[in-house]
Amino acid sequence: MACKDRNNLPVGLLWRRVYEVTGGGWQRRGAAWVTDVYAYHVSLACNHCAQPICVEVCPAGAIHQRDDGIVLLDSQKCIGCRYCEWACPYGAPQYDKEAGYMTKCDFCVELIDQGLPPACVAACPVRALEFGPREELEARYGPLEPVYPLPENDLTDPALVLTPHVASTQSLPPPPPTAAAPVQLGLFGRTTTRSDLETSDDTLYRPRTPQKAKASKRQGQEKRGEVANWEEVGGE
């Protein structure tokens, strides 16, 4: 809520999301029934990765990384093609349909530059969130270990440190069909890989071409009276 309030996000856009991961069931062992049910939560926003795929795939150059590692998106340059949404395995870039461009967590960069914590960190009542130089956090908590259901760290090298829930470090069985489905990250619940950026067998959704994206963004801007013509926003 602190994130939505500070950034005035519309309904449906969540830059920070808390996922509930559940699964397991009951198994019969001799005369007894034992359970391996598990449940825990994972709070995620943009991880401001050291190797951000979103920066690599953006055809408009709308996403860039500062020297301190913070990844920022320039909505004035974004053409709304949604390639970054497709590529990011954490679901960080989110499309604002009304505005016609992508949005994402900016790590409350204005607060950071003032020496203040991000809104989500300041608002967390149980102090489950922390921020700071990656080296300091890793020295305090250890490097990021694979936590189900997050993708492998070497995909984007996320600037993320987690103290894993005990259940996430166990060998977890897949949830039964009747159980709540675990969080699914990436395109259609599968982890995006770098090879996916070149070829994909998915037919349910493909990012729009830059030409179609530009036309869609222009229509949205003209509808809101923001621009008189496309050339004023740097389009082709």
N, C-alpha and C positions, 0 to 999 in steps of 0.2 A: 504493500500500500504506500509506503514511503516513496518508492521509486515512481509509481504511477502519479502520486500527488506532485512530486517535484517536477516531473517532466510533462505533466498534463496529458498523459497518454489516454487515447480513446478506448472504448470498450473493445476487448479482443486483443490488444497489444500488451504483452507482458515481457518487459525486458529482463526481469528476474522472476524465475518460476521455481516453485517448490514441488518436486515430484515425489510421489509415494511409490515405493518399490515393494511389492508384496509377492508372495508365492509359497510354494511348499504344500504340504498336505499331511495325511495320516498314512502310516504304513504298519502292517501287521507283522510282528516279530514274535513268533511262538503264540502264546496265549494272550499277549499284550498288544495294545495299539500305541504306537509312538508317533510323535509329530515332528516334522521338520519345517513347520511354518515360520516364515520370517517376514519382517516388515521394518522398513526404515525410510528416511526422507533424504533427498538430495536437493540442495538449493543451488541453482545455477543461473548465471547470467553470461554475458560475454566474458571469455577467459583471457582476452587480450594476449593471444598466443604469440610465441616467439616466431612461429612460422605460419602466420595467418593465411589460410586458404582463401578467405574472402578477398584479401588484397590481391592475391594472384589472379583470381578469375574475373574480377570486375573489369568489364570492357571500357568503362567510362573513366576509370581512374578516380572514382568517387570515394574510395576507401584508402586511407593511408595510416602509417604507423609512426608515432612520434619517437623521438630518441629515447624516451623513458619507457617505451613499449606499449603505451596506450594506443589502441586502434580506434580511429575516428572515421565517421562517415559524413561526407558533405552532401546534404540533401539537394543542394542546388546543382550539383554535377550528376547525381543519380538519375538514371533513365528508367528505373523500375523494371529492369529485365529479370530480376530475382535470381541471377546466377549465384550470388553470395548466399542466398537462402538455401539453394540447392546444394551448395558445396559444404557449408558449415555442418560438422557432425554434432554440434551442440544446439542447433536451432537458434542461434543468437540473432542474426539479422531477421527482422520481421517486416512484412509488407504492410504499409498503410494504404489500404484500398482507396480511401477518400482522397488522400493527398497525392497518390500516384507514385510514391517512391518508397524506398526501403528506410527502416529505422533500426537502431540498435543501442545498446548500453554504451554510454561514453565515459563510464567510470566516474561520473560526476566531476569531469575534468576541471570545471571552474572552482569547485571546492578543493580539489587536490592541489591546484595551483596556489590556493590560499593557505595551504597547510592544514586543511580540514578533512575529516573522513567522508567517504561517500555516504549518501543518504541511507542506503540499506544497512551499512555498518553501524551508523549512529542510531538507527531506529530499532535494531534487533534487541528485544527485551532480555534474551538469555545469552547475549554476547556470543552467538554461534558463528558470527562473521567477523573477520579481521582483515586488515589490509596492511601493506607495507612493502618494502623491498623484498623481492623474491628470495634472495639469499638469506635474509634474516628469518623469514618464515620457514624456509627449509631447514635452517639450523635449529629452529625451535621445535618443529613438528616432523622433520624428516621429508625427503623428496616424495613427490606424488607417486603412489602405488596404484596399479589398476584397481578400480572400484566398479563393480557391476552396477549399472550397465553402461558405464562410460567407455568410449573407444580407447584404443591403445594410445599411450602418450606420444609416441613418435610420429603420429599422424600430423599434428600441428604444434606439438610442444607447448601445451597450455600453461599459462602463468597461474597455476592453480595448485594449492596445497590442501589436502583433505585429511582430517582425522577420521578414518573409516569406521563405520558402525561394525560391530563384531560380526553381524550377519553377512556383511558384504565381503568379508575375507574368507568365508567358508565356501566349500564346494556346493553351490546352490543348484538344486534340481529345477527344471523348468516348471512354471506354475501349471496346475491342471486347468483344463478348459473352463471350469466353473469359477476359478479364482480370478481376482483382479489382475489384469494384464500389467506387466512391469512397464516402466517408462521406456519409451522408444525414441531414440534420438537419430537424427539424420533423415535422409530421404525415405519416406514410407517405412520408418521403423528400422532401417538397417543403417549400419555405419558407412558413411561415405569414405571412399578411398581415393587416393590421388589418380588412380587409373580411371575412376568413374568420371573424372573431369574431362576425359578425352572421349570415352565411349560409354554408353549406358543402354541396357536392355529394357529399362523401364518405359512403359508406354502410357502409364496413367497421367504423368505430368512431365513436361519438359519446360524449362524456362523460356519465356518469350524471346523472340529475336530482338536485337537492339532497335530495329526499325519499328516493330510493333510496340515496343515499350515506350519509345519516344513519342509515338502518336498518342498512346494512352495517357502519358503524363501531360502532354500538351492539352488534351481535352479536359483533364481534371483541373489544370491551372486556369484555362480559359473560363471554365465553369465557375470557378471561385473568383474570377476577375483579377487574378494575380499578375497576368502578363497580357500584353496586347498581341504579341506574336512570338513565334518560337525562337526567333533570332535573339530576342532579349534575354533568354536564359541560356544562351550558348549552344543551342541545338543546331543540328545540321538541317 
